[in-house]
Amino acid sequence: MVRNVTLENFWNPNVPLYPSGFVELQTYGTPVYFKNIYIREIK
């Protein structure tokens, strides 16, 4: 679990991240399968 970490633009550090948009799921080289993922806005 990662908390209170400033997100950085991995592909282009000179450009800030967008306030909304795509969600990326990350793995570290091992096979991972994702299923039944639901995303909702937290108000």
C-alpha positions in Angstrom: 0.0 0.0 0.0 1.2 3.5 -0.9 -0.1 6.6 0.8 0.7 10.3 0.7 3.0 10.0 -2.3 3.2 12.8 -4.9 2.4 11.3 -8.3 4.9 12.1 -11.0 4.6 12.0 -14.8 6.7 8.9 -15.6 6.8 9.5 -19.3 7.6 13.2 -19.4 8.8 14.7 -16.1 8.6 18.2 -17.6 4.8 18.0 -18.0 2.5 17.9 -15.0 -0.1 15.2 -14.5 -3.7 15.7 -15.6 -6.2 16.3 -12.7 -8.4 13.6 -14.3 -8.2 10.9 -16.9 -6.7 7.5 -17.3 -6.2 5.0 -14.4 -3.1 2.8 -14.7 -2.5 -0.5 -12.9 1.1 -1.3 -12.1 3.1 -4.5 -11.7 6.7 -5.2 -11.2 7.5 -7.9 -13.8 5.4 -10.8 -12.5 2.2 -11.9 -14.3 -0.8 -10.2 -12.9 -4.5 -10.5 -13.9 -7.1 -7.9 -13.1 -10.8 -8.7 -13.0 -14.0 -6.9 -12.0 -12.5 -3.5 -11.4 -14.9 -0.7 -10.5 -14.0 2.9 -10.1 -16.1 5.6 -8.4 -15.5 9.2 -7.5 -14.8 9.9 -3.8 -16.5 13.1 -2.8 
